[in-house]
Amino acid sequence: MSIHKLCCLPIFLFLSLLVAPKAFSQNTLGDETAPFKPAGYYIAAVTDERAEKEPPAGGITLASIRHYFTQHVQKDTSQTPVVITIKALILTETPYGNGVDGRITLDLAFGLEKNYGVEPLTDYRGALSYKRSAGNRAAMERDVGSILRASLVYFNDWIQSNADSNRKLAKNVKISFTDYTEDLEGDTIYYSAKRPLTWSDFQSRNHPSSHFMALVMPSLGYTQEAKLIDGTIQVKIAVKAFLPKSACYADVTGRDAYTLNHEQRHFDIVKIISEQFKQKILAKPLTPDTFEAIINIQYLDSFRDMNTMQKAYDKETSHGINKAAQEEWNQRIDKELKSFK
């Protein structure tokens, strides 16, 4: 959380004396516009979260502050909406001779307006001390305007310095995919058209409770890495279509090419679903706020699709016994695999 402090003139401690409760008019805080053009944001709202909502000494009202913030900064509603929250606003004055010592303390929170609320960005905490003659109320009002202006300058500078490095300020998302591989193959086989299954991959010694002569358990997974580069979240997803050798079982009898092909097609199905997983993500409107949830949801959907397709494959081929159905699935799977090249 960023904290900014502004201090001007020495502060003299006296008993607090509230000035007359006459409220500021909306224009007395100064008509000077902010010395910058907001880049990528606009002030959408000003909210008040002070413990004491009554106007402080000097009669500063929420309306006058809201007017200052919304009228002194150029507003382009096509940009990102920002909400300013007033945490504290204290103005105290104490008499000295024929004049007044004053101190203004301001505590603001800046955040992004979201459909679920406000996402915090940074805080501004500033204090300004001043002296004025007893009858010069206008000087006090100008000083209040000065500290409000200083908070705007601070926030604009913060935006400029964080625009390319703070993920909350990201404007876009770019997704790229790779197929996960390992240099040295261990127990896990990661799908490759150049690396079909062999009987030596069937390393489980635990006979399944079913009557199947062979069994494989391929699955789908992914790893994700996200980096903010020049205001865009670059997401790299490595998709895993994998099969552990230790979960592959084959009876010593019946190890023929036909049976091996049936098991290979189970692995091919995972590859098909992995490619569909990529396509479905790329087809969705991803934003910095939604991309992670969308990827997670699509993974779960694709995982279910994989299980559904595996069950349909075994059911229609009778686990490979129905050779005509097996050939139909061989052709269907080959066609699907070719479509992704």
TORMAR-749222 format. One line per 4 residues: number of its first residue (from 1); their letters; for each residue z, x, y of C-alpha. Coordinates in steps of 0.001 Angstrom, whole numbers, plus 500000, padded with zeros to 6 digits. Each point is the difference from the previous one (the first is absolute). Layout:
% TORMAR-749222
NUM	a	Z,X,Y | ...
This chain:
% TORMAR-749222
1	msih	500000,500000,500000 | 499028,501471,503391 | 502479,499919,502872 | 499092,500613,503638
5	klcc	502454,500562,502817 | 499349,499928,503710 | 502698,501056,502449 | 499665,500219,503758
9	lpif	502653,500949,502578 | 503670,500665,499239 | 502094,497073,498786 | 503263,499191,501760
13	lfls	502593,498020,498067 | 501667,497174,501905 | 501201,496544,499120 | 496979,497800,499329
17	llva	499060,497559,502761 | 497465,497290,499208 | 497564,499242,502762 | 499026,496507,500973
21	pkaf	498466,498110,497057 | 496735,499330,501818 | 497267,500467,497382 | 497038,502303,500518
25	sqnt	496712,498337,500702 | 497284,500900,497529 | 498241,502320,502417 | 502907,501934,501501
29	lgde	500097,502536,497158 | 496826,501545,501364 | 496310,499148,499960 | 498743,503411,498964
33	tapf	498039,499912,496749 | 500732,502425,497186 | 498352,503427,500557 | 498095,499771,496703
37	kpag	497720,497775,497970 | 501581,499064,496660 | 498058,501436,497074 | 500024,497759,496954
41	yyia	502802,497600,500985 | 501107,497377,502482 | 503387,498475,500932 | 500031,496690,498156
45	avtd	503601,498897,500590 | 503368,500957,501452 | 503079,498751,498161 | 503675,500177,500889
49	erae	502609,501107,497467 | 502771,500899,502431 | 503507,499026,498993 | 500521,498504,503460
53	kepp	497010,497943,501056 | 501214,499231,503528 | 498216,501910,502781 | 501818,503301,500658
57	aggi	501052,501244,503397 | 497068,499648,502343 | 498790,496798,498372 | 497365,501573,497750
61	tlas	498461,497238,497889 | 498020,500093,496794 | 497166,498250,501826 | 499765,502741,502606
65	irhy	499994,502734,497336 | 497476,498165,497858 | 497773,499558,503019 | 500248,503682,500827
69	ftqh	499062,501173,496501 | 497203,497519,499423 | 498449,500250,503483 | 500184,503750,500583
73	vqkd	498216,501074,496809 | 496368,499124,499328 | 499708,497428,497237 | 497297,500113,497346
77	tsqt	500867,497523,497266 | 497445,501537,497644 | 502404,502919,499615 | 503304,500231,498107
81	pvvi	502763,497712,501383 | 503277,501703,500958 | 503344,498274,500518 | 502635,501407,502362
85	tika	503565,499033,499140 | 502752,500366,502597 | 503082,501387,498250 | 502057,500709,503118
89	lilt	499526,499727,503747 | 502970,500861,502173 | 500095,500374,503775 | 503274,500921,501677
93	etpy	500741,500871,503638 | 503106,501422,501628 | 500668,500313,503736 | 500391,503292,501776
97	gngv	500444,500019,503779 | 497213,497913,501497 | 497786,500329,496947 | 499789,499261,496308
101	dgri	499761,502195,496907 | 497963,498339,497266 | 499111,500663,496381 | 497379,498309,497830
105	tldl	500138,500344,496227 | 497078,498776,497892 | 499662,499854,496208 | 496688,498745,498587
109	afgl	498414,499804,496551 | 496229,500096,499570 | 498415,498524,496887 | 496788,498632,498544
113	ekny	499573,496246,499848 | 499336,499003,496378 | 499667,496623,498306 | 503332,500702,498282
117	gvep	501865,501130,503137 | 500191,503209,502019 | 499531,503419,498425 | 502069,502584,501930
121	ltdy	498235,502946,501610 | 502246,501788,502479 | 502898,499497,502435 | 500363,500810,503665
125	rgal	503398,500680,501522 | 500102,500889,503650 | 502447,500112,502884 | 499380,500307,503717
129	sykr	502605,500603,502720 | 499381,499285,503657 | 501592,499586,503420 | 499107,497353,502522
133	sagn	501293,498544,503209 | 502051,496840,499643 | 497272,497719,501281 | 496983,501658,498397
137	raam	499471,497807,496955 | 496298,500831,499828 | 500792,503629,499143 | 502012,498881,496994
141	erdv	497181,497760,498802 | 497484,502825,500297 | 502252,502204,497881 | 500155,497349,497283
145	gsil	496202,499917,500075 | 499964,503796,499744 | 501974,500109,496762 | 497856,497231,498507
149	rasl	496924,501992,500969 | 501484,503144,498441 | 500497,498140,496709 | 496320,498979,499979
153	vyfn	498883,503572,500671 | 502258,501233,497205 | 498628,497491,497509 | 496385,500676,500918
157	dwiq	500575,503741,499556 | 501680,499299,496643 | 497007,497964,498858 | 497589,502746,501016
161	snad	501928,502727,498187 | 500535,497936,496826 | 496697,498147,499697 | 498545,502390,497417
165	snrk	503180,500858,498106 | 502121,496846,499778 | 498891,497766,497146 | 501290,496890,501780
169	lakn	497288,500545,502620 | 497140,500333,497502 | 496956,497890,500784 | 497997,500271,496803
173	vkis	500174,500696,496267 | 497463,501982,497994 | 500123,499920,496187 | 498467,502582,497682
177	ftdy	500156,500165,496196 | 499944,502713,497374 | 500422,499850,496245 | 503185,501785,499017
181	tedl	499510,503079,497827 | 502048,502926,498768 | 498756,503551,499537 | 501729,500390,496669
185	egdt	500047,497038,497653 | 503340,499219,498477 | 501102,496913,498143 | 498266,497727,502526
189	iyys	496227,499547,500043 | 498549,498966,503387 | 496744,498119,499643 | 496762,501932,500257
193	akrp	496572,499023,498715 | 499698,503613,498872 | 503193,499793,497978 | 499757,497246,497321
197	ltws	502794,499436,497526 | 500099,501956,496759 | 502084,499405,496906 | 502103,503041,500910
201	dfqs	501317,498025,502979 | 501768,497559,497681 | 503261,501895,499784 | 502565,497257,499404
205	rnhp	501667,500162,496581 | 501687,496619,500384 | 498138,497318,498091 | 499753,496839,502137
209	sshf	501578,496819,498694 | 496532,498428,499825 | 497326,500491,497341 | 497612,501781,502393
213	malv	498423,503209,498766 | 499924,501461,503528 | 501728,499287,503283 | 499756,501335,503582
217	mpsl	502044,499116,503085 | 498014,500899,503137 | 501260,498953,503415 | 499369,500028,503733
221	gytq	501887,501663,502834 | 499522,501758,503341 | 501570,502415,502453 | 499788,499570,503752
225	eakl	500203,502378,502945 | 499827,498859,503637 | 499688,502176,503108 | 499507,499090,503655
229	idgt	497032,501885,501443 | 498766,499292,503542 | 501555,496533,499997 | 498556,498978,496638
233	iqvk	502019,499779,496793 | 497987,501924,497422 | 500951,498680,496548 | 499002,501962,496918
237	iavk	500374,498160,496703 | 499636,501788,496680 | 499321,497385,497324 | 501263,500654,496482
241	aflp	498238,498566,496959 | 502047,501724,497340 | 500958,500035,496344 | 502911,501901,498388
245	ksac	499102,501704,496734 | 503533,499498,498747 | 499422,496226,500135 | 496731,500095,498033
249	yadv	500280,499229,496298 | 497367,500155,497272 | 500380,499641,496272 | 498752,502966,498015
253	tgrd	497483,497662,498372 | 497307,498192,501914 | 499465,502683,502630 | 496315,499264,500504
257	aytl	497723,499890,503043 | 500007,496194,500175 | 503797,499791,500217 | 500165,502854,502504
261	nheq	497457,498179,502193 | 502146,496856,499966 | 502988,501973,501258 | 497896,501856,502584
265	rhfd	498943,496638,501429 | 503641,499189,500707 | 500087,503131,502161 | 496663,499066,501614
269	ivki	501442,496642,501025 | 502747,501739,501968 | 497334,502048,501778 | 498132,496808,500917
273	iseq	503132,498412,501432 | 500826,503192,501920 | 496601,499851,501720 | 500454,496323,500797
277	fkqk	503415,500866,501441 | 498308,502376,502459 | 497316,497505,500959 | 502451,497171,500615
281	ilak	502172,502112,502277 | 497014,501179,502043 | 498887,496379,500411 | 503286,498947,501604
285	pltp	500806,500118,503742 | 502631,502748,500017 | 502183,500670,503032 | 502806,502542,500632
289	dtfe	502509,497174,499459 | 498512,498575,496814 | 498190,502681,498013 | 502937,501077,497831
293	aiin	500865,496450,498956 | 496351,499161,499322 | 499543,503081,497806 | 503158,499210,498019
297	iqyl	499035,496363,499493 | 496468,500910,498973 | 501331,502517,497489 | 502127,497319,498353
301	dsfr	497037,497630,499954 | 497776,502680,498473 | 502628,500848,497412 | 500024,496348,498936
305	dmnt	496186,500003,499943 | 500104,503021,497703 | 502352,498299,497542 | 497926,496816,500072
309	mqka	496780,501884,499268 | 501608,502031,497203 | 501261,496844,498303 | 496609,498304,500333
313	ydke	498294,503050,498522 | 502243,500101,496943 | 499909,496249,499534 | 496215,499686,500174
317	tshg	499340,503023,497778 | 502882,499130,497629 | 501318,503499,500739 | 496624,501468,499067
321	inka	499436,498086,496769 | 497310,497778,501542 | 497182,502536,500321 | 497620,497685,501855
325	aqee	502622,499285,502655 | 500847,503688,500101 | 496392,500846,500819 | 499934,497388,502758
329	wnqr	503126,501543,501522 | 498517,503488,499643 | 496997,498924,502058 | 502129,498136,502553
333	idke	502317,502973,500484 | 497123,502474,500283 | 498356,497804,502632 | 503219,499780,501992
337	lksf	500546,503767,499857 | 496437,500709,501161 | 500428,497664,502988 | 502646,502305,501460
341	k	497845,503126,499961
